[in-house]
Amino acid sequence: MANQVLPLVKLIEQFARLPGIGRKSAQRLAFHVLDMPKEKAQEFAQAILDAKEKIRRCSCCQDLSDGELCPVCRDDSRDRTTICVVEAPQDVMAFERTKEYKGLYHVLHGLLSPMDGVGPEQLTIKELLARLGSGEVQEVIMATNPTVEGEATAMYLARLLKPMGVKVTRLAYGIPVGGNLEFADEVTLYRALEGRSEL
């Protein structure tokens, strides 16, 4: 349309490319940026550039880092006998918010999905296997999501790791806190029964 301001249209299009952002949300974000003082807008733009330029993968666990090693791998107080395998860096952040898990992590950066062309070569599986070579690790916790791809990935890794003499465990699943039994599906109820613990 002839009456549209091209820089604004481009800004809206860029926001609309972000996951979970629809056209209306993209417009709100674009107008919010326009309302920012110039210095704040420059800080916002610089934060994006800095993140792209300075963040890389930790050489050990493959999580995001601004140095050779991430903060978890640098922390000598962490339990180095346990590795929690997750799909993405966001999962590490979720576990760290609990302040309960004291071991290390390994980020796969995806899940096995042959339909989408994602095989073992596209994940950081060889890096995980290399970490187990020292013999220090005693347990690997599979913390992938309870989806078809997450289950397939966990089973694939379990079969790879068992011959190495490492204990492989899976996160328990069940009824969420605050949930109602009557609304839970059969698989969730079955998993809840299977993963029950003594009080």
C-alpha positions in Angstrom: 0.0 0.0 0.0 1.2 3.5 -0.9 0.5 5.0 2.5 2.6 2.6 4.6 5.9 3.8 6.1 8.5 1.3 4.8 10.8 1.2 7.8 7.8 0.5 10.0 6.6 -2.2 7.7 10.1 -3.8 7.8 10.3 -3.6 11.6 6.9 -5.3 11.9 7.9 -8.0 9.5 11.1 -8.7 11.5 9.1 -9.0 14.8 6.6 -11.3 13.0 9.4 -13.7 12.2 9.9 -14.5 15.9 8.3 -17.7 17.2 5.0 -17.1 18.9 4.6 -13.6 17.6 1.6 -13.0 15.4 1.0 -9.9 13.2 -0.8 -7.9 15.9 1.9 -8.6 18.5 4.5 -7.7 16.0 2.8 -4.3 15.4 2.6 -3.7 19.2 6.3 -4.4 19.5 7.2 -2.2 16.6 5.2 0.7 17.9 6.8 0.1 21.4 10.2 0.4 19.8 9.2 3.6 18.1 8.1 5.1 21.4 11.4 4.3 23.0 14.0 7.1 23.5 16.7 6.8 20.9 19.3 5.6 23.5 17.0 2.8 24.7 16.4 1.7 21.1 20.1 1.6 20.5 20.7 -0.4 23.7 18.0 -2.9 22.5 19.6 -3.2 19.1 23.1 -3.5 20.6 21.9 -6.3 23.0 20.8 -8.3 20.0 24.1 -7.8 18.2 26.1 -8.6 21.3 24.1 -11.8 21.8 24.8 -12.9 18.2 28.5 -12.0 18.4 29.4 -13.1 21.9 27.3 -16.2 22.7 28.6 -19.6 21.7 28.4 -23.2 22.8 30.2 -24.3 25.9 33.0 -26.6 24.8 32.0 -29.2 27.4 28.2 -29.4 27.8 27.1 -27.5 24.6 24.9 -25.0 26.6 25.1 -21.4 25.7 28.1 -19.5 27.1 30.0 -16.2 26.7 33.3 -18.0 27.3 35.0 -21.4 26.6 33.0 -23.0 29.5 29.5 -22.1 30.7 29.0 -21.0 34.4 27.8 -24.5 35.4 30.8 -26.3 33.9 33.1 -23.7 35.5 31.6 -24.3 39.0 33.8 -26.7 40.9 31.1 -27.4 43.5 28.8 -29.2 40.9 28.4 -32.9 41.1 30.5 -34.2 38.2 29.3 -37.8 38.5 25.8 -36.9 37.1 24.8 -35.4 33.7 21.3 -34.3 32.9 20.6 -34.5 29.1 18.2 -31.9 27.8 17.0 -30.9 24.4 17.7 -27.1 24.5 19.4 -24.4 26.5 16.0 -23.2 27.8 15.7 -26.6 29.6 18.9 -25.9 31.5 17.4 -22.6 32.6 14.3 -24.3 33.8 16.3 -26.8 35.9 18.5 -24.1 37.3 15.4 -22.1 38.5 14.5 -25.1 40.8 17.9 -24.7 42.6 17.7 -28.4 43.4 19.8 -30.1 40.7 23.5 -29.9 41.5 25.0 -32.0 38.7 26.1 -31.1 35.2 24.1 -30.8 31.9 24.4 -31.8 28.3 22.4 -30.0 25.6 21.5 -32.0 22.5 20.2 -28.9 20.5 17.3 -30.9 19.2 15.7 -34.3 19.2 15.8 -37.3 16.8 13.1 -36.8 14.2 13.7 -38.8 11.0 10.6 -37.2 9.4 12.2 -33.7 9.8 15.7 -35.0 8.7 17.2 -34.9 12.2 19.4 -37.9 12.9 22.1 -38.5 15.5 24.6 -36.6 13.4 22.7 -33.3 13.8 22.6 -33.6 17.6 25.6 -33.3 20.1 25.6 -37.1 20.8 29.3 -37.6 20.0 30.2 -34.8 22.4 28.2 -36.6 25.1 29.9 -39.9 24.5 33.3 -38.2 24.7 32.4 -36.8 28.1 31.7 -40.3 29.4 35.1 -41.6 28.3 36.8 -40.4 31.6 34.8 -42.8 33.7 33.9 -40.1 36.2 30.2 -40.0 35.2 28.1 -42.5 37.0 24.5 -41.5 36.1 23.0 -39.9 33.0 19.5 -38.5 33.5 17.3 -38.3 30.3 15.3 -35.1 30.6 13.9 -34.8 27.2 10.2 -33.9 26.8 7.6 -36.7 26.9 6.9 -36.5 23.2 7.4 -39.1 20.5 10.7 -37.5 19.5 11.7 -37.0 23.1 11.0 -40.6 24.0 12.8 -41.9 20.9 15.8 -39.8 21.7 15.9 -41.0 25.3 15.6 -44.6 24.2 18.3 -44.2 21.5 20.7 -42.7 24.0 20.0 -45.2 26.7 20.9 -48.1 24.3 24.1 -46.3 23.4 25.1 -45.6 27.0 24.2 -48.9 28.7 27.3 -50.8 27.4 29.5 -48.0 28.9 28.5 -49.1 32.4 26.7 -45.8 33.2 23.4 -45.8 35.0 20.7 -44.2 32.7 17.6 -42.8 34.3 14.5 -41.0 33.0 12.6 -38.2 34.6 9.4 -39.2 36.3 6.1 -38.0 34.7 2.7 -37.7 36.2 0.0 -35.3 37.5 1.1 -31.7 37.6 0.9 -29.8 40.9 -2.6 -28.3 41.1 -3.9 -30.7 38.4 -7.1 -32.7 38.7 -7.1 -36.5 38.3 -10.4 -36.5 36.4 -8.8 -34.4 33.6 -5.6 -36.5 33.3 -5.3 -38.8 30.3 -4.6 -42.5 30.6 -0.9 -42.3 29.7 -0.3 -39.5 32.3 -2.1 -41.5 35.0 -0.1 -44.6 34.1 3.2 -42.7 34.2 2.2 -41.2 37.6 1.5 -44.7 39.0 4.8 -46.0 37.5 6.8 -43.1 39.0 5.3 -43.1 42.4 7.6 -42.8 45.4 7.4 -43.7 49.1 6.2 -41.1 51.5 
